[in-house]
């Protein structure tokens, strides 16, 4: 019985840590800030792609 409670406690701690992490990302809008930093890299790659101009 103690092992089951120990496992449930570990699972609860993992869930709480995951919630805190995702809430921090949401609250500070970190995902869009990261994408703003990566946008020039994506644009450079996109500009190098050859396109078929014959439609």
MIRO-376884 format. One record per atom (N, C-alpha, C): atom name; residue in one letter; x, y, z. Coordinates in steps of 0.2 Angstrom, whole numbers, plus 2048, in hexadecimal, padded with zeros to 3 digits. Example, Ala and Ser with C-alpha at 12.3 -4.5 7.8 and 13.67 -1.06 7.14 Angstrom:
! residues 2
(atom N a (842 7E4 827)) (atom CA a (83E 7EA 827)) (atom C a (842 7F0 827)) (atom N s (840 7F5 823)) (atom CA s (844 7FB 824)) (atom C s (840 800 827)) 
//
This chain:
! residues 55
(atom N x (804 7FA 800)) (atom CA x (800 800 800)) (atom C x (804 806 800)) (atom N x (80A 806 804)) (atom CA x (80E 80C 804)) (atom C x (811 80D 7FD)) (atom N x (813 808 7FA)) (atom CA x (816 809 7F3)) (atom C x (811 80C 7EE)) (atom N x (80B 80A 7EF)) (atom CA x (806 80E 7EA)) (atom C x (805 815 7EC)) (atom N x (805 817 7F2)) (atom CA x (805 81E 7F4)) (atom C x (80B 821 7F2)) (atom N x (811 81E 7F2)) (atom CA x (817 821 7F0)) (atom C x (817 823 7E9)) (atom N x (814 81E 7E5)) (atom CA x (814 81F 7DE)) (atom C x (80F 824 7DC)) (atom N x (809 824 7DF)) (atom CA x (804 82A 7DE)) (atom C x (807 831 7E0)) (atom N x (80B 831 7E5)) (atom CA x (80E 837 7E7)) (atom C x (813 83A 7E2)) (atom N x (817 835 7DF)) (atom CA x (81B 837 7DA)) (atom C x (818 839 7D4)) (atom N x (812 836 7D2)) (atom CA x (80E 838 7CC)) (atom C x (80B 83F 7CD)) (atom N x (809 840 7D3)) (atom CA x (806 847 7D5)) (atom C x (80B 84C 7D4)) (atom N x (811 84B 7D7)) (atom CA x (816 850 7D6)) (atom C x (818 851 7CF)) (atom N x (818 84C 7CB)) (atom CA x (81A 84D 7C4)) (atom C x (815 851 7C0)) (atom N x (80E 850 7C2)) (atom CA x (809 854 7BF)) (atom C x (809 85B 7C1)) (atom N x (80A 85C 7C7)) (atom CA x (80B 863 7CA)) (atom C x (810 867 7C6)) (atom N x (816 864 7C6)) (atom CA x (81C 867 7C3)) (atom C x (81A 868 7BB)) (atom N x (817 864 7B8)) (atom CA x (815 865 7B1)) (atom C x (810 86B 7B0)) (atom N x (80C 86B 7B5)) (atom CA x (807 871 7B5)) (atom C x (80A 877 7B6)) (atom N x (80F 877 7BB)) (atom CA x (812 87E 7BC)) (atom C x (817 880 7B6)) (atom N x (81A 87B 7B3)) (atom CA x (81E 87C 7AD)) (atom C x (819 87F 7A7)) (atom N x (814 87C 7A6)) (atom CA x (810 87E 7A0)) (atom C x (80C 885 7A2)) (atom N x (80B 886 7A8)) (atom CA x (808 88C 7AA)) (atom C x (80D 892 7AA)) (atom N x (813 891 7AB)) (atom CA x (818 896 7AB)) (atom C x (819 898 7A3)) (atom N x (819 893 79F)) (atom CA x (81A 894 798)) (atom C x (814 898 795)) (atom N x (80E 896 797)) (atom CA x (808 89A 795)) (atom C x (808 8A1 798)) (atom N x (80A 8A2 79F)) (atom CA x (809 8A8 7A2)) (atom C x (80E 8AE 79F)) (atom N x (814 8AB 79D)) (atom CA x (819 8B0 79B)) (atom C x (81A 8B0 793)) (atom N x (815 8AC 790)) (atom CA x (815 8AC 788)) (atom C x (81B 8A9 785)) (atom N x (81F 8A5 789)) (atom CA x (825 8A3 787)) (atom C x (826 89F 780)) (atom N x (820 89C 77E)) (atom CA x (820 898 778)) (atom C x (821 89D 772)) (atom N x (81D 8A3 772)) (atom CA x (81D 8A8 76D)) (atom C x (824 8AC 76D)) (atom N x (827 8AD 773)) (atom CA x (82D 8B0 773)) (atom C x (832 8AC 770)) (atom N x (832 8A5 771)) (atom CA x (837 8A1 76E)) (atom C x (836 8A1 766)) (atom N x (830 8A1 764)) (atom CA x (82E 8A1 75D)) (atom C x (831 8A7 75A)) (atom N x (830 8AD 75D)) (atom CA x (833 8B3 75B)) (atom C x (83A 8B3 75A)) (atom N x (83E 8B0 75E)) (atom CA x (845 8AF 75D)) (atom C x (847 8AA 758)) (atom N x (843 8A5 756)) (atom CA x (844 8A1 751)) (atom C x (842 8A3 74A)) (atom N x (83E 8A8 74A)) (atom CA x (83B 8AA 743)) (atom C x (840 8AB 73E)) (atom N x (845 8AF 73F)) (atom CA x (84A 8B0 73A)) (atom C x (84D 8AA 737)) (atom N x (84E 8A5 73B)) (atom CA x (851 89F 739)) (atom C x (84C 89B 734)) (atom N x (846 89B 736)) (atom CA x (841 898 732)) (atom C x (840 89C 72B)) (atom N x (840 8A3 72C)) (atom CA x (83F 8A7 726)) (atom C x (845 8A6 721)) (atom N x (84B 8A5 724)) (atom CA x (851 8A4 71F)) (atom C x (850 89D 71C)) (atom N x (84E 898 71F)) (atom CA x (84D 892 71C)) (atom C x (847 892 717)) (atom N x (842 895 718)) (atom CA x (83C 896 714)) (atom C x (83E 89A 70D)) (atom N x (843 89F 70E)) (atom CA x (845 8A2 708)) (atom C x (849 89E 704)) (atom N x (84D 899 706)) (atom CA x (851 895 702)) (atom C x (84D 890 6FE)) (atom N x (847 88E 700)) (atom CA x (843 889 6FD)) (atom C x (842 88B 6F5)) (atom N x (843 886 6F1)) (atom CA x (842 888 6EA)) (atom C x (83A 887 6E9)) (atom N x (837 88B 6E5)) (atom CA x (830 88B 6E3)) (atom C x (82F 88A 6DC)) (atom N x (829 886 6DB)) (atom CA x (827 885 6D4)) (atom C x (823 88B 6D2)) (atom N x (825 88F 6CE)) (atom CA x (821 896 6CC)) (atom C x (81D 894 6C6)) (atom N x (81C 88E 6C3)) (atom CA x (818 88D 6BD)) (atom C x (812 88A 6C0)) (atom N x (80D 88E 6BF)) (atom CA x (806 88B 6C2)) (atom C x (802 88A 6BC)) 
//
